[in-house]
Amino acid sequence: MSSTVLFLPGSSLFLAKQNPLNKGRAATVKCSCGPIPSVSHGEEEGEGVAMVVRRRALASAAAVAACGVSVLGFAGGGLAANQGLLAGRIPGLSEPDENGWRTYRRPDEKSGGHGVGWSPIIPYSFKVPDGWEEVPVSIADLGGTEIDLRFANSKQGRLFVIVAPVRRFADDLDDATIEKIGTPEKVITAFGPEVIGENVEGKVLASATAEHSGRTYYQFELEPPHVFITATAAGNRLYLFSVTANGLQWKRNYKDLKQIAESFRVV
């Protein structure tokens, strides 16, 4: 992670502003490097104020780097380690494979899980073509607090993951499976509206059941709107994986969107 460090003269506080390419959050770091020394009269005359300020700034940058802050693209260790434990977005994408697809795996350190019926979330994974990026999920998200992740590609579509506590609709499913929750018809009728925001009656074009590593997944295609939904359960959670697009995106990228939807796994 690269960051740009902005120095506040006369203070030991430095604002570490991440590179826009990382689309992360600004972080304020307190370091014990001490205040930036003032320029003496002798140094003014001998070297010129600009040269002295530059020299002092570089010295301060080196001190900050020692505290773990990234300086001018050179990553320090301390801040990166701490940010990995903070709530919010944490990188989980692999490098592209030979076909240009990346695998996202929910990081173990990512926050999530609170309230009645919640416990640490069992990680999940899926694959997307190169070019898809994580979109921040706000606590004020209109999709509700159970949206765990959003991804999007402006040319292909978008996706999101809902992770809901099973105890919201059943009290005796601490080790849930999708079969225990219901048949494919029952699941899409009950939970499809949470994905598309309306009744799914007459919208289910196709459904299928798949099994991977002993876990069952229900797969649905709905229209309108254009959306693939993959549903499964693990622990005390129901997982709903939704991949959607507008009409033109759906027509041009149908095969890839379906492949994304079918790649979802709870690991």
Disulfide bonds with the S-S distance in Angstrom:
Cys31-Cys67 2.05
